[in-house]
Amino acid sequence: MLRFVSIFFLYGLIFSGWSCNNGNTKGNTVAGRRQPSRKAQVSIASPGNNDRAVLGATLALSVKAAGEHVKMDSLRWFIDGKHAASVTTLDSLAWNTAGQTTGTHRIEAVAHYPDGQRDIVSANVLLLAPQAPKQYACRVVKTYPHDVGAYTQGLLCDDGFLYESTGLKGESGLRKVILETGETVQSINIPPHMFGEGLALVDDKLIQLTWQDQTAFVYRKSDFAMLRKISYPMREGWGLAYDGTHLLMTDGSAHLYFMDREYFTEVRRVEVCNHNGPVDLLNELEYINGELWANVYRQDEILRIDPKTGIVKGVINMKGLLNAADMHREIDVLNGIACDRTTGKIYVTGKKWPKLFEIEVWELKTEN
């Protein structure tokens, strides 16, 4: 008997729920079934989604209608969310990319119809460097000692001293180093759970990134007094440099972020590309005479980047700096670029390298 009552009660609940659902339909449903969404009446014909083009090229922007019956009031074009042009026909529009940067750009077309409806359709296009980067070689001008315990993440030169940010949890910190001897004359550690990263000098302040803690430390250069901590939205902090206006930051991707120097908010970003595509794993940075020099993680090369356009203008071959006698168990990759703005001298080193090198760079000429 108890079983019969339970089954009867269950059927009653199911029937009641079905009746309620059918008597109180909401939204875009009829008799409990969702109506199909309205299909867009236009689509982007050019450029094709994920097409590639050379920065500076003129591209045709156009849409195609689903049929002859489609009538539009207007068609508005947007590039990366900014209004580019408004037209009233399906005729193609010329887009000159000369004023853009390398990387992925989003193209949107908004079609407005006489009945008040509209469609928004989009496509992405990747703009590449217009030519292959120039190739450079380097030679060692002078060799200096470097602390093999320093896992170099950020490096800069000022007033004849080197300032170095070091990484690894429990070993990360900031140090002031005598160039000629490699001796540390001043240092400070960051919390042991944090991993130090890129370093930049802004006026009389040193700014140090951390890897995955989304925190930057601001120190007074003269005595390493901690002035404040700043949070930033990037998932990871890698390289940092200063161009005189903005902080330039990398996060291990191909993106270069321009950050406000006071508040560390993002002002704009550029996706760095060569003639083949985006260049990932941008690491330690140094701003030199209008160019951004960048280590690429695990590569024996330094990129010379135009920070305004994102174009990789040159590649410096850095192979062969260390010899067999320099190698030890904990030695790691090339990382660390510093430029003495007074003398113009450029210094490079690596993570736990025993040496730091002053280098000279020249362009390799290709035979035609």
Phi, psi and omega in degrees: 000316179299320179297317180300315180297318181297317180295316179300318181295321179295315177299325179295319179295316180298314180297318181297315180297319180297320181294319181294318181296324181281341181264352183224056180291142181231157174065214187271059180227151174226124181051041176081001181248135180282130178288147178295143179290158182291132180277136180300140182270352177225161174215158180282124179271324181210134000282160175290151181300131181068022171296156175246144178212164179273134176303128184105345179287156174259122183252148176270126175258124180208156175238160174236143181274154180289342180186173181292340182285346185288124178238133181243149169277317181199163177227122182248133180254139178230138175245117181052040176084356180256136182295128182254319182191158174233134180225169181241005181231175176272005179300147182289154181243136180275127178243110178275117186272007184302329182269007183265186174243168174292166177108187184276131178236141182262125178255127178235140174239129179247111180262128178251137184245159182301333182275009179090351178284164175210156175237142174239117180237152187214165175205153175253144176227137181257119179263127185252163174301141185288345177209164178295148180293151174292150181255135182235151172245165178223156173228152180277123178272318181205149181244137180235157175287149178223140182295119181290349176272356183269111177273086193295123179242326178218143184214137174208163182235133178204134179055034177083357178251155169263140173243129190227129172263130181246154183246194186082135180293133182085351181234000188280143178185193180232138181219151173252128191234138172284121185303311189293328186250342185077007183284135176275122182254349179202141181203160175210141179262151172260166181311139188296341178277354183259158184238111183294150180222223189299161185220140177217152177252123177237107185058244181254023182237142174255133181241125184240129178275164167239159188290297187237015181258000177053038183226136173243141177257137179247122182243153168282129187297323188295324184224008179063022176294132179287120181267319179188168174244143181234137175266149175224154189278346183293142183298325179223150172251131180239275183259157179211139176210171181228129183259010182097344178232309183237156167279135178252127190227146173239160181229020181093353177263197174270000185275140173246121184257132174262116187247144174297133186290337181265314188255352178060030173269149182287128178265316175196174177216155179228139174264115186284130182223150165258200183284350181257334182159188179296149179249110183275174173062036173294130188240236185299143188234152170212131179268118186228111174051047176086353177253155173253117176267134187222130166289147172247122186307128178070016176242138177273060180205157175238131178269143172250113191246139169277107185292340179286323184253339185087002182285132170281107185276331183204160177229125179259122178283119184249015183292147172087011180293319180263144175256179185299327182290340180279344188284142173212172190300324187263002182297142184230201194281162171305127176191121180131114179228129178223139178237126174278108185289344177282316183259341184081003181287145182242134182238144178222154174204195180212178182290116180061031174282147177277354184224154171236140189239135164273129185237159173236138187240139173219155183280137174274125181274132179266145179277135179275000000 
